[in-house]
Structure formats: C-alpha cells, structure tokens
Amino acid sequence: MYDIIVIGGGAAGMTSALYALRNSKSVLVLESESLGGQIATSPRLENFPSIKAISGEQFADNLFEQITSMGADFEIEKAVKIEKKDDGTFTVYTEYKQYDGKSVIIAAGVKHKHLKTKSERDDLVGKGVYYCAICDGAFYKDKEVAVIGDANTALQYCLLLSSYCKKVYVYTLFDKFFGDKALIKAVMAKENIEWRPQTSVTDFVGDDKLTAIEYKDKNGNVLRHEIPAVFVAIGQVPDNSAFGNLVDLDANGYIVADETCKTKTEGVFVAGDCRTKAIRQVVTAVADGGVAATNACLYLESLEN
C-alpha cells in the first residue's frame, strides 16, 4: 500500500513525487509511455528559473534521478482505471497489474494533437509524418523538411531542424506566430527557414511513406509540395476519460480543478497540463506538482488524526 500513487511521469508528476518523498511518504509513479512527458521532447528549455538552457530530455533525466534516489518506485504502465474502495483507499488498475494507495495524484499530461486531413492518413505517422522533431528530425539531416504550427513548439522545431536540415518550410494557418518573441525573432533570422503563412495543409501524400503534402494557399488554390518529412506541432489534447468516474471533466476533457489541485473526490488530486488552467508551461506544471503533493500529504495526515 503506497501513501501516494502518481499517474504520469512528466514534470508535474515527478515534482509531485519529489514533494511527497520530502514529506516521508511512499510513492509510486506510473508512466504510460516514456520518462519526462512532453518536456522530454523539447529541444531546449530556456524559460525555467535558474537554468539558462537545458534540453528537455536532460531536465527530465535530472528530475527522474532525483526522485528515484529518494526512494520513488517507477513503472512504465498505463493507468486504465481508478477505484475508490469502501475503506477510503484507492486501487489503480493498469494494463498489467493493480496497485493500492491511500491517495492518488493524476498528472497524465496531454498528447500531441493529430492533424486531420481529407484522407485521414494516420498510416503515414512514423513514415514521414512526425509529431516530435527531437525524436525523428536527425533522420533528415541535409534534406528539406516542413513544420506545421505557429506556437512555441513549432518555432522550437524549426530552429532545431534548421541546424542540420538543408531547408525548413513552416506552414501556418494565420499570418503571424503566437510564440515567444525571442523564438519568433530567431526563426525569422534563419536563412534556411521559409515561412508560408495563411496556408492550410489538407492532405499527406504517399503510398508506404510520405512523398508530398497538399495545401491551400490564401487564395484557395490547392498546391502540392514534394517533401520527405513533415513535423506537426498544432497543440495537445488530454486523455482523462479513464478517470471520469472520480473527477469532473470539462468540454475539452480536462480535469476540473482550481489552484488547490483538488478534485471532487477526496484523496484524488490533479497536477499539470491535464487540469483546467489558463497557462500550460513547465513552471506551472512544476508548481501544480508541489501544490498537489502538499495537499495530498495534508489529506493523509487528516486521516491519521
């Protein structure tokens, strides 16, 4: 029986574990895919206090080493259900096992939003269509690639890819970017980045691998761009449906909770990008982790009293 089971091994989840461990609680962290969550796929983290620059992967590795050295258990398993038992404790079911805990912190994060095309070519994901430049960009060294997106992640992808790709084309639906000014300035200064504003990518083309993208320009003309790889960065979506029996979800699937990180169920807390909030950044995920764990510890102490 763990004191706290944390669902999600990203910045919010691992910070939750950190604060719980410092309060002498036993902790299990369950991560469905890979260590670090969204931040681990970021080429550079430059907006975290006291750190001038670090790769997202290194940031996640540092946090993982910190919590495991303090005694956190960590399993790569997807949580598929949470059940609150009559005695007030919880059972978290995964695809393989089940774990018991006195409280639960949901820090499941978000996933990449897939681009909907007219032919719904999800079969080309991993075969020229990608959602993580840091994971797959190096395969296209010295080649031309495209990026779809207009916010910070897309801008970071452009800068990363431009460092080793021959040319990077960036397609945006509007005629402006919505990222940090420093990133926009850096992208606009790169000679091998070509911006194609007011365009809408409508389809991926290819048999067993991507050979081209189709897009509409601002005049509605349908054009084709032959290119071997495209990196999509158009936002994220939550995946909280498995927890709907114990938490409220808003219209977009985010867990309803305020800055206390408390859900409608006593003993269940939420942290990070998967909850309702205005700003989703690493610093807000880390802050949520600290708040959720602190309130979970207070909840556990109330049970003892």
C-alpha positions in Angstrom: 0.0 0.0 0.0 1.6 3.3 -1.1 0.8 6.6 0.5 0.5 8.3 -2.9 0.2 6.9 -6.4 1.2 9.4 -9.1 -0.2 8.8 -12.6 2.2 10.4 -15.0 5.9 10.8 -15.2 6.2 14.3 -16.6 7.3 17.4 -14.9 4.1 17.7 -12.8 4.1 14.0 -11.8 7.8 13.8 -10.9 7.6 17.1 -8.9 4.6 15.6 -7.1 6.7 12.6 -6.2 9.5 14.9 -5.1 7.4 16.8 -2.6 5.7 13.7 -1.3 9.0 12.0 -0.7 10.3 15.0 1.2 7.3 14.6 3.4 8.3 11.0 4.1 5.6 9.4 2.0 5.9 6.3 0.0 5.4 7.0 -3.7 4.7 5.0 -6.9 4.9 6.8 -10.2 3.1 5.2 -13.2 4.0 6.5 -16.7 2.3 5.1 -19.8 4.8 5.9 -22.4 8.3 7.4 -21.7 10.1 9.3 -19.0 9.5 13.0 -18.9 6.3 13.5 -20.7 6.0 16.5 -23.2 9.0 18.3 -21.9 11.3 15.4 -22.7 10.7 16.1 -26.4 11.6 19.7 -26.3 14.9 20.6 -27.9 15.7 23.4 -25.5 14.2 24.6 -22.2 15.1 28.2 -21.7 12.3 29.6 -19.5 12.9 27.7 -16.3 14.2 29.8 -13.4 17.9 29.4 -12.6 18.6 27.3 -15.7 19.9 29.3 -18.7 19.3 26.5 -21.1 18.9 22.7 -21.0 17.5 20.1 -23.2 14.1 18.8 -22.2 15.4 15.3 -22.1 18.2 16.2 -19.7 15.8 18.2 -17.5 13.5 15.1 -17.3 16.5 12.8 -16.6 17.7 15.0 -13.8 14.3 15.0 -12.1 14.0 11.2 -12.5 17.4 10.6 -10.9 16.4 13.0 -8.1 13.2 11.2 -7.2 14.5 7.6 -7.6 17.5 8.4 -5.4 15.0 9.4 -2.7 13.1 6.1 -3.0 10.3 6.6 -5.5 9.1 3.5 -7.3 8.6 3.9 -11.1 6.8 1.7 -13.5 6.1 2.1 -17.3 2.4 1.1 -17.2 -0.7 2.9 -18.4 -3.3 3.5 -15.7 -6.7 2.5 -17.1 -9.0 2.8 -14.1 -9.1 4.2 -10.6 -11.4 2.7 -8.0 -12.1 4.2 -4.5 -12.9 1.4 -2.1 -15.2 1.4 0.9 -12.3 2.0 3.3 -11.4 5.2 1.5 -8.2 3.8 -0.1 -7.7 3.5 -3.9 -6.9 0.8 -6.4 -5.2 1.9 -9.6 -5.5 -0.6 -12.4 -3.0 -0.7 -15.2 -2.9 -2.8 -18.4 -1.0 -5.4 -16.5 -1.3 -5.0 -12.7 -3.1 -3.2 -9.9 -1.7 -1.0 -7.2 -3.2 0.2 -3.9 -2.7 3.6 -2.5 -4.1 5.9 0.2 -4.3 8.8 -2.3 -3.8 9.5 -6.0 -2.4 12.4 -8.0 -3.4 12.4 -11.6 -0.7 14.1 -13.7 -1.4 12.4 -17.0 -0.4 15.4 -19.2 -1.5 15.8 -22.7 -0.8 14.2 -26.1 0.1 15.6 -29.5 -3.0 16.7 -31.4 -3.0 15.0 -34.8 -3.7 16.9 -37.9 -7.0 15.9 -39.6 -6.6 15.6 -43.3 -9.1 14.9 -46.0 -7.9 11.3 -46.5 -7.1 10.7 -42.8 -3.6 9.5 -43.4 -2.6 8.3 -39.9 -0.9 5.4 -41.6 2.0 7.7 -42.6 2.8 8.6 -38.9 6.4 7.5 -38.4 6.8 7.2 -42.2 7.4 10.8 -43.0 4.8 12.4 -40.7 6.0 13.1 -37.2 5.0 14.8 -34.0 8.4 15.0 -32.4 11.3 16.7 -34.1 13.8 15.9 -31.4 12.9 12.2 -31.7 13.0 11.9 -35.5 14.5 15.0 -37.0 18.0 13.7 -37.3 16.9 11.1 -39.9 16.5 14.0 -42.3 19.9 15.6 -42.0 20.9 17.6 -45.1 17.3 17.2 -46.5 14.4 19.6 -46.8 11.5 19.2 -44.3 8.3 21.0 -43.3 6.8 22.1 -40.0 3.1 22.8 -39.4 2.3 25.0 -36.5 2.6 28.6 -35.2 3.3 28.5 -31.5 6.4 27.8 -29.3 6.7 24.1 -30.0 6.6 24.7 -33.8 9.1 27.5 -33.5 11.5 25.3 -31.5 11.2 22.5 -34.0 12.0 25.0 -36.8 15.2 26.1 -35.0 16.3 22.6 -34.2 15.7 21.2 -37.7 17.4 24.2 -39.3 20.6 23.4 -37.5 21.1 20.2 -39.6 18.5 20.2 -42.4 19.1 21.8 -45.7 15.9 23.9 -45.5 12.8 24.1 -43.3 9.4 25.3 -44.5 7.0 26.3 -41.9 3.3 26.4 -42.7 0.9 28.5 -40.5 -2.8 29.0 -40.8 -2.6 32.7 -39.9 -0.2 35.5 -40.9 1.5 35.6 -37.6 3.2 33.4 -35.0 1.8 33.0 -31.5 5.1 32.1 -29.6 7.6 33.9 -27.5 9.1 37.0 -29.2 12.7 35.7 -28.8 11.8 32.5 -30.6 10.0 34.3 -33.4 13.0 36.6 -33.9 15.4 33.7 -34.0 13.2 31.8 -36.6 12.9 34.9 -38.8 16.7 35.4 -38.7 17.4 31.9 -40.1 18.2 32.0 -43.8 17.2 28.3 -44.3 13.8 28.7 -42.8 11.0 29.7 -45.2 7.7 30.8 -43.7 4.5 30.1 -45.7 1.7 32.0 -43.9 -2.1 31.7 -44.4 -1.8 28.2 -45.6 -3.8 25.1 -44.7 -2.3 21.7 -45.1 -5.1 19.5 -46.3 -3.5 16.1 -47.0 -0.5 13.9 -46.8 0.5 12.1 -50.0 2.4 8.8 -50.4 2.0 5.0 -50.5 4.2 3.5 -47.8 5.9 6.7 -46.9 5.3 10.5 -47.3 6.2 12.0 -50.6 4.4 15.3 -50.5 1.9 17.4 -48.7 -1.1 19.2 -50.2 -2.1 22.6 -49.0 -4.4 25.5 -49.8 -2.9 29.0 -50.1 -4.6 32.2 -49.0 -6.5 32.4 -52.4 -7.9 28.9 -52.0 -5.6 27.3 -54.6 -4.7 23.7 -53.9 -0.9 23.2 -54.3 1.4 20.3 -53.7 4.8 20.4 -52.0 7.1 17.4 -52.6 8.9 16.8 -49.3 10.1 13.7 -47.4 9.1 14.7 -43.9 6.7 16.9 -42.0 6.7 17.7 -38.3 3.3 18.6 -36.9 3.1 20.9 -33.8 -0.5 22.1 -33.6 -1.2 21.6 -29.9 -2.1 19.0 -27.4 -5.2 17.2 -26.1 -5.8 15.5 -22.7 -6.6 11.8 -22.2 -8.5 11.7 -18.9 -11.6 9.6 -19.9 -10.3 6.7 -17.8 -10.7 8.8 -14.6 -14.1 10.2 -15.3 -15.7 8.1 -12.5 -13.9 10.1 -9.9 -13.3 13.6 -11.4 -15.3 16.1 -13.4 -14.1 16.8 -17.0 -14.8 20.0 -18.9 -16.0 20.1 -22.5 -12.4 19.6 -23.8 -11.6 16.7 -21.5 -9.5 18.5 -18.9 -10.0 17.6 -15.2 -11.8 20.4 -13.4 -9.7 21.7 -10.5 -8.6 25.1 -9.3 -5.2 26.2 -7.9 -5.5 23.8 -4.9 -5.3 20.9 -7.4 -8.2 19.2 -5.5 -10.8 17.2 -7.5 -14.4 16.4 -6.5 -13.2 13.2 -4.8 -11.4 13.4 -1.5 -8.0 11.8 -1.8 -7.7 12.4 -5.6 -5.7 15.4 -6.8 -4.6 16.6 -10.2 -1.4 18.4 -11.5 -0.1 19.8 -14.7 -1.4 20.2 -18.2 -4.3 17.7 -17.8 -6.2 20.1 -15.5 -8.2 23.2 -16.3 -5.9 26.1 -16.3 -5.0 29.2 -18.4 -1.3 28.6 -18.8 0.4 25.3 -19.6 4.2 25.7 -19.1 6.9 23.7 -17.3 6.9 26.1 -14.4 3.1 25.8 -14.0 3.3 22.0 -14.2 6.1 22.0 -11.5 4.0 24.4 -9.3 1.0 22.1 -9.6 3.1 19.2 -8.6 4.2 20.9 -5.4 0.7 22.0 -4.6 -1.0 18.7 -5.3 1.6 16.7 -3.3 1.4 19.1 -0.4 -2.4 18.9 -0.3 -2.2 15.1 -0.6 0.1 15.0 2.4 -2.2 17.1 4.4 -5.1 14.8 3.4 -3.1 11.8 4.6 -2.3 13.5 7.9 -6.0 14.2 8.4 -6.8 10.5 8.1 -4.3 9.8 10.8 -5.9 12.3 13.1 
